[in-house]
């Protein structure tokens, strides 16, 4: 073989090797939807709430942020007290209520088999399925639970209706006469296959992230509105809502309201930093730390100082920076006159809110600041939410308020 032929062979072999290496590259997965879990109530309360399942199908509806050509689903038994047995699972595009688009229906497998056993406190990931999902589309995730199983991996405040029917209905086009639930159960997230340049924003916080005050079943939380803006701009960025209603940075939920979640320092890695593809974190948490102590839900001994809250936030910042992520601080919105919980607001607590905001704005501890207080306050009464943006409880914005918050986020933070 002459030298020219040898060169041609070597070049061809090199191209084949490069093509093979490219084909062998694993998919880049980015979280498109997720929900942070809280501890379930005691067994008796779970039964009374109808959140114990047996020979039933749960068809749960989730709203994606970013689209992609393939997906995988993560199932959660976090805080579970027994193994979760999933006999069959399907995923499909949802059209309305419990109805799916039949051509989009895909059976999920786990290591090539249709069912899976999830140990307590574990999360499992389905095999990928080729299903092209548009940005901002609704998915129906259906799982058949054959044995008595109490709820776990549970996000209580979904602001979204899901459906329960008798028997294995995972492949059914719709569920006739279903029982409805308003929590996400046994679900951790949905990831999409995306270009290597794609990433996600984890929005970490309390009920103002979780969407309290927004209209149920309309996806009007401000992280949803932020995802809409990103999709309109064609930016390959998913948005993960890692909010839990009533969550605090420094204290776990009170025993009578376990749905408020474990403390933010405890859940930060699992619910935000460990999620696939996360490059950025937005933190909107702290108002419940300030307001809840001394009310009917939390003793006065759980009162925190501004310095303690600052140290807690610094811990979140360090942990995000250790992962190479950028973390943005959001200012605390007004809550004067709140009717949510008697005793939550006081002049002293308002002074703490303002002092914390001063630190968020001026300390330069965060990589940037998103000034939500400025967006929603009433210029005529700066201690309160503007009436047109107030859901009515004087602490949570309404749909218009959440949209204003999303519009205040500078998208250049994520370029």
C-alpha positions as CSV (number, residue, x, y, z in Angstrom):
1,X,0.0,0.0,0.0
2,X,1.5,3.4,-1.0
3,X,1.8,6.3,1.4
4,X,-1.2,8.1,0.0
5,X,-3.4,5.1,0.5
6,X,-2.2,4.7,4.0
7,X,-3.0,8.3,4.8
8,X,-6.6,7.8,3.3
9,X,-7.1,4.7,5.5
10,X,-5.8,6.4,8.6
11,X,-8.1,9.4,8.0
12,X,-11.1,7.2,7.4
13,X,-10.3,5.2,10.5
14,X,-10.0,8.4,12.5
15,X,-13.4,9.6,11.2
16,X,-15.0,6.3,12.2
17,X,-13.5,6.5,15.6
18,X,-14.7,10.0,16.1
19,X,-18.1,9.1,14.9
20,X,-18.2,6.1,17.3
21,X,-17.1,8.3,20.1
22,X,-19.8,10.8,19.3
23,X,-22.4,8.1,19.2
24,X,-21.2,6.7,22.5
25,X,-21.6,10.1,24.2
26,X,-24.3,9.8,26.9
27,X,-27.4,12.0,26.6
28,X,-27.3,15.4,28.3
29,X,-30.3,15.4,30.7
30,X,-31.8,18.6,32.0
31,X,-34.6,18.8,34.5
32,X,-37.8,20.2,32.9
33,X,-40.2,19.6,35.8
34,X,-39.8,18.6,39.4
35,X,-41.4,18.9,42.8
36,X,-39.8,18.9,46.2
37,X,-41.1,16.2,48.6
38,X,-42.2,16.7,52.2
39,X,-42.9,14.1,54.9
40,X,-46.4,12.6,54.7
41,X,-48.7,12.8,57.7
42,X,-49.1,9.9,60.1
43,X,-50.7,6.7,58.7
44,X,-54.2,7.4,60.0
45,X,-54.3,10.9,58.6
46,X,-53.0,9.6,55.3
47,X,-55.9,7.1,55.1
48,X,-58.5,9.8,56.0
49,X,-57.1,12.0,53.3
50,X,-57.5,9.2,50.7
51,X,-53.8,9.1,50.1
52,X,-53.3,5.4,50.6
53,X,-53.5,3.5,47.3
54,X,-54.3,-0.2,46.5
55,X,-54.9,-1.7,43.1
56,X,-55.2,1.8,41.7
57,X,-53.7,4.0,38.9
58,X,-52.5,7.5,39.6
59,X,-52.5,9.7,36.6
60,X,-50.6,12.8,37.6
61,X,-50.4,15.9,35.5
62,X,-47.2,17.9,35.2
63,X,-46.3,21.0,33.2
64,X,-42.9,21.0,31.5
65,X,-40.7,24.0,31.1
66,X,-38.2,23.0,28.4
67,X,-38.9,20.6,25.6
68,X,-36.8,17.9,24.0
69,X,-36.7,14.8,21.7
70,X,-36.6,12.3,24.6
71,X,-37.5,12.1,28.2
72,X,-37.1,10.1,31.4
73,X,-39.1,10.2,34.6
74,X,-37.8,10.1,38.1
75,X,-40.0,8.4,40.8
76,X,-39.7,9.1,44.5
77,X,-40.2,7.2,47.6
78,X,-38.5,9.9,49.7
79,X,-39.9,9.9,53.3
80,X,-41.6,6.6,52.5
81,X,-42.1,4.1,55.3
82,X,-42.2,1.0,53.0
83,X,-41.1,0.0,49.5
84,X,-43.1,1.5,46.6
85,X,-44.1,-1.2,44.1
86,X,-44.8,0.2,40.7
87,X,-46.1,-2.6,38.5
88,X,-46.7,-0.6,35.3
89,X,-46.0,3.0,34.3
90,X,-46.8,5.1,31.3
91,X,-46.2,8.6,30.1
92,X,-48.1,10.6,27.4
93,X,-48.9,14.1,26.4
94,X,-52.0,15.3,28.1
95,X,-54.8,17.0,26.2
96,X,-57.3,17.9,28.9
97,X,-58.3,16.6,32.3
98,X,-57.2,12.9,32.5
99,X,-57.3,12.5,28.7
100,X,-54.1,11.8,26.8
101,X,-53.0,11.9,23.2
102,X,-53.0,8.2,22.4
103,X,-50.3,8.4,19.8
104,X,-47.9,9.8,22.4
105,X,-48.5,7.0,24.9
106,X,-45.3,5.3,25.9
107,X,-44.7,2.5,28.4
108,X,-41.9,3.2,30.8
109,X,-39.3,0.6,31.7
110,X,-36.6,0.3,34.3
111,X,-33.6,-1.6,33.1
112,X,-35.7,-3.0,30.4
113,X,-38.5,-4.3,32.6
114,X,-41.9,-2.8,33.1
115,X,-42.0,-2.5,36.9
116,X,-39.8,-1.4,39.7
117,X,-39.5,-1.6,43.5
118,X,-38.4,1.7,45.1
119,X,-37.0,1.3,48.6
120,X,-37.8,3.9,51.3
121,X,-36.1,7.2,50.8
122,X,-34.9,6.3,47.3
123,X,-35.4,7.7,43.9
124,X,-35.4,5.6,40.6
125,X,-35.0,6.8,37.1
126,X,-36.9,5.3,34.2
127,X,-35.2,4.2,31.0
128,X,-35.3,7.0,28.4
129,X,-38.2,7.0,25.9
130,X,-38.3,8.7,22.5
131,X,-41.1,11.1,22.9
132,X,-40.8,14.6,21.5
133,X,-42.2,17.0,24.1
134,X,-42.8,20.7,23.3
135,X,-41.8,23.4,25.8
136,X,-44.6,24.2,28.2
137,X,-46.5,21.0,27.4
138,X,-48.5,18.9,29.9
139,X,-47.6,15.4,30.6
140,X,-49.7,12.7,32.1
141,X,-47.6,10.2,34.1
142,X,-49.6,7.1,35.0
143,X,-48.5,4.5,37.6
144,X,-50.3,1.3,38.7
145,X,-49.8,0.6,42.4
146,X,-50.9,-3.0,43.0
147,X,-50.6,-3.2,46.8
148,X,-51.6,-1.1,49.8
149,X,-49.1,1.9,49.7
150,X,-49.4,5.1,51.6
151,X,-48.3,8.3,49.9
152,X,-44.6,9.2,49.9
153,X,-42.3,11.4,47.8
154,X,-45.2,13.8,48.2
155,X,-45.6,17.4,47.2
156,X,-48.7,18.4,49.0
157,X,-49.4,21.8,47.4
158,X,-49.5,21.1,43.7
159,X,-52.0,23.7,42.5
160,X,-52.7,21.0,39.9
161,X,-55.4,18.4,39.7
162,X,-54.4,14.7,39.1
163,X,-56.6,11.6,38.9
164,X,-57.0,8.2,40.5
165,X,-58.9,5.2,39.1
166,X,-59.4,1.6,40.0
167,X,-57.2,-1.1,38.5
168,X,-54.5,-0.8,35.8
169,X,-55.5,2.2,33.7
170,X,-52.0,3.3,32.8
171,X,-52.6,2.9,29.0
172,X,-56.2,4.1,29.1
173,X,-57.0,7.2,26.9
174,X,-58.8,8.7,29.9
175,X,-59.9,7.7,33.4
176,X,-63.7,7.5,33.7
177,X,-65.2,8.9,36.9
178,X,-61.8,9.4,38.6
179,X,-61.2,10.6,42.1
180,X,-59.1,13.7,42.0
181,X,-56.1,14.7,44.2
182,X,-54.2,18.0,44.4
183,X,-50.8,16.7,45.4
184,X,-48.0,15.1,43.4
185,X,-47.2,11.7,44.8
186,X,-44.3,9.3,44.0
187,X,-42.9,11.8,41.5
188,X,-39.5,13.5,41.6
189,X,-39.1,14.9,38.2
190,X,-39.1,14.8,34.4
191,X,-35.8,15.3,32.5
192,X,-35.4,16.0,28.8
193,X,-32.6,15.2,26.5
194,X,-30.9,18.5,25.4
195,X,-27.9,20.0,23.8
196,X,-24.8,20.2,25.9
197,X,-25.2,24.0,26.0
198,X,-28.6,23.6,27.8
199,X,-29.1,24.0,31.5
200,X,-31.7,24.6,34.2
201,X,-32.6,27.2,36.8
202,X,-33.5,25.8,40.2
203,X,-35.9,28.2,42.0
204,X,-35.6,27.4,45.7
205,X,-38.0,28.8,48.3
206,X,-41.3,28.8,50.0
207,X,-45.0,29.3,49.1
208,X,-44.2,32.3,47.0
209,X,-42.2,29.9,44.7
210,X,-44.8,27.1,45.2
211,X,-47.5,29.4,43.7
212,X,-49.8,30.0,46.7
213,X,-52.2,32.7,45.5
214,X,-52.1,31.7,41.8
215,X,-55.0,30.1,40.0
216,X,-55.0,26.3,40.2
217,X,-54.5,24.3,37.0
218,X,-53.3,27.3,35.0
219,X,-49.5,27.2,35.7
220,X,-49.4,30.9,36.7
221,X,-46.7,30.6,39.4
222,X,-43.8,33.0,38.7
223,X,-41.3,30.2,37.8
224,X,-43.9,29.0,35.1
225,X,-44.0,32.6,33.8
226,X,-40.2,32.7,33.8
227,X,-40.1,29.5,31.8
228,X,-42.5,31.0,29.3
229,X,-40.3,34.0,28.8
230,X,-37.2,31.7,28.3
231,X,-39.1,29.6,25.8
232,X,-40.3,32.7,23.9
233,X,-36.6,33.8,23.6
234,X,-35.6,30.3,22.4
235,X,-33.2,29.9,25.3
236,X,-32.5,26.2,26.1
237,X,-33.0,26.6,29.8
238,X,-35.4,24.5,32.0
239,X,-36.9,25.9,35.2
240,X,-37.3,23.7,38.2
241,X,-39.7,24.8,40.9
242,X,-38.1,23.7,44.2
243,X,-40.6,25.6,46.4
244,X,-42.5,24.2,49.4
245,X,-45.3,26.1,50.9
246,X,-44.4,27.4,54.4
247,X,-40.8,26.2,54.1
248,X,-38.1,27.7,56.3
249,X,-34.3,27.8,55.9
250,X,-33.4,27.1,59.6
251,X,-36.3,25.0,61.0
252,X,-38.2,21.9,60.0
253,X,-42.0,22.0,59.6
254,X,-43.9,21.9,62.9
255,X,-45.3,18.4,63.7
256,X,-48.9,19.5,63.0
257,X,-48.0,20.7,59.5
258,X,-45.3,18.3,58.1
259,X,-46.2,19.3,54.6
260,X,-44.1,22.5,55.1
261,X,-41.0,20.4,54.6
262,X,-37.7,19.9,56.3
263,X,-35.4,22.9,56.7
264,X,-33.9,24.5,53.6
265,X,-30.4,23.7,54.6
266,X,-31.3,20.1,54.8
267,X,-33.1,19.8,51.5
268,X,-31.1,22.2,49.3
269,X,-28.8,19.6,47.7
270,X,-31.5,17.1,47.0
271,X,-34.2,19.5,45.8
272,X,-32.0,22.0,43.9
273,X,-28.3,21.3,43.4
274,X,-28.5,17.6,42.6
275,X,-31.1,18.0,39.9
276,X,-29.9,17.2,36.3
277,X,-28.5,20.1,34.4
278,X,-28.9,22.8,37.0
279,X,-26.5,25.7,36.4
280,X,-28.3,28.5,38.2
281,X,-30.2,28.9,41.5
282,X,-32.6,31.6,42.6
283,X,-33.3,31.7,46.4
284,X,-36.6,33.3,47.6
285,X,-36.9,32.1,51.2
286,X,-36.8,33.6,54.6
287,X,-40.1,35.3,55.2
288,X,-41.5,32.3,57.0
289,X,-38.4,32.0,59.2
290,X,-39.2,35.6,60.2
291,X,-42.9,35.4,60.6
292,X,-43.9,31.9,61.8
293,X,-42.3,31.8,65.2
294,X,-44.7,32.8,68.0
295,X,-47.8,31.8,66.0
296,X,-50.1,28.8,66.5
297,X,-47.9,26.8,64.3
298,X,-44.4,27.4,65.8
299,X,-43.2,28.3,69.3
300,X,-41.5,31.7,70.0
301,X,-38.3,29.7,70.8
302,X,-38.0,29.2,67.0
303,X,-37.6,32.9,66.4
304,X,-34.5,33.7,64.4
305,X,-32.3,36.8,64.1
306,X,-31.4,38.5,60.8
307,X,-27.7,37.4,61.4
308,X,-28.8,33.8,61.7
309,X,-30.8,34.0,58.5
310,X,-27.8,35.6,56.7
311,X,-25.5,32.8,57.9
312,X,-28.1,30.3,56.6
313,X,-28.1,32.0,53.2
314,X,-24.4,32.1,53.1
315,X,-24.4,28.3,53.5
316,X,-26.6,28.0,50.5
317,X,-24.4,30.3,48.5
318,X,-21.2,28.3,49.3
319,X,-22.8,25.0,48.4
320,X,-24.0,26.3,45.1
321,X,-20.6,27.9,44.3
322,X,-18.9,24.6,45.2
323,X,-20.8,23.1,42.3
324,X,-19.8,25.9,39.9
325,X,-23.3,27.3,39.9
326,X,-24.4,30.9,40.0
327,X,-26.8,31.8,42.8
328,X,-29.1,34.8,42.8
329,X,-30.8,36.3,45.8
330,X,-34.4,37.5,45.7
331,X,-35.6,40.2,48.1
332,X,-38.4,39.4,50.5
333,X,-41.8,40.7,49.5
334,X,-44.0,42.7,51.8
335,X,-46.4,41.0,54.2
336,X,-47.9,43.7,56.4
337,X,-51.4,42.9,57.4
338,X,-51.2,39.3,56.3
339,X,-54.3,37.2,57.2
340,X,-52.7,33.9,56.5
341,X,-51.7,33.1,60.1
342,X,-52.6,35.3,63.1
343,X,-49.6,36.9,64.6
344,X,-47.3,36.3,61.6
345,X,-46.7,40.0,61.1
346,X,-45.4,42.6,63.6
347,X,-43.4,45.8,63.5
348,X,-40.4,43.9,64.7
349,X,-40.7,41.2,62.0
350,X,-41.1,43.9,59.4
351,X,-37.8,45.5,60.6
352,X,-36.2,42.1,60.1
353,X,-37.5,41.8,56.6
354,X,-36.1,45.1,55.6
355,X,-32.8,44.4,57.2
356,X,-32.5,41.1,55.4
357,X,-33.3,42.8,52.1
358,X,-30.7,45.4,52.8
359,X,-28.1,42.6,53.1
360,X,-29.3,40.8,50.0
361,X,-29.0,44.0,48.0
362,X,-25.7,45.4,49.3
363,X,-23.6,42.5,50.5
364,X,-22.6,41.2,47.1
365,X,-22.7,37.7,48.6
366,X,-25.0,36.5,45.8
367,X,-24.0,36.6,42.1
368,X,-26.8,38.9,41.5
369,X,-30.0,40.3,43.0
370,X,-33.6,40.0,41.8
371,X,-35.6,42.8,43.5
372,X,-39.1,41.3,43.9
373,X,-39.9,43.7,46.8
374,X,-39.6,46.6,44.4
375,X,-41.8,45.0,41.9
376,X,-44.8,44.1,44.1
377,X,-44.9,46.8,46.8
378,X,-47.5,49.4,47.0
379,X,-45.9,52.8,46.4
380,X,-48.5,54.4,48.6
381,X,-47.8,52.0,51.4
382,X,-44.4,50.3,50.9
383,X,-45.0,47.8,53.7
384,X,-47.8,46.2,51.7
385,X,-48.3,44.4,48.4
386,X,-49.9,46.6,45.7
387,X,-53.6,45.8,45.8
388,X,-53.8,44.9,42.1
389,X,-51.1,42.3,42.7
390,X,-52.3,40.9,46.0
391,X,-54.1,37.5,46.1
392,X,-56.0,38.8,49.1
393,X,-54.1,37.4,52.0
394,X,-51.5,40.3,51.9
395,X,-48.5,38.0,51.6
396,X,-48.9,36.1,48.4
397,X,-49.2,37.7,45.0
398,X,-52.0,36.8,42.6
399,X,-51.5,35.8,38.9
400,X,-50.7,39.3,37.9
401,X,-48.3,39.7,40.7
402,X,-46.4,36.5,39.8
403,X,-46.3,37.5,36.2
404,X,-44.8,40.9,37.3
405,X,-42.2,39.1,39.3
406,X,-41.2,36.8,36.4
407,X,-41.0,39.9,34.1
408,X,-38.6,41.5,36.5
409,X,-36.0,38.7,36.1
410,X,-33.2,39.8,33.9
411,X,-32.7,37.0,31.4
412,X,-29.1,38.1,30.8
413,X,-28.3,36.4,34.2
414,X,-28.6,33.1,32.4
415,X,-26.7,33.7,29.2
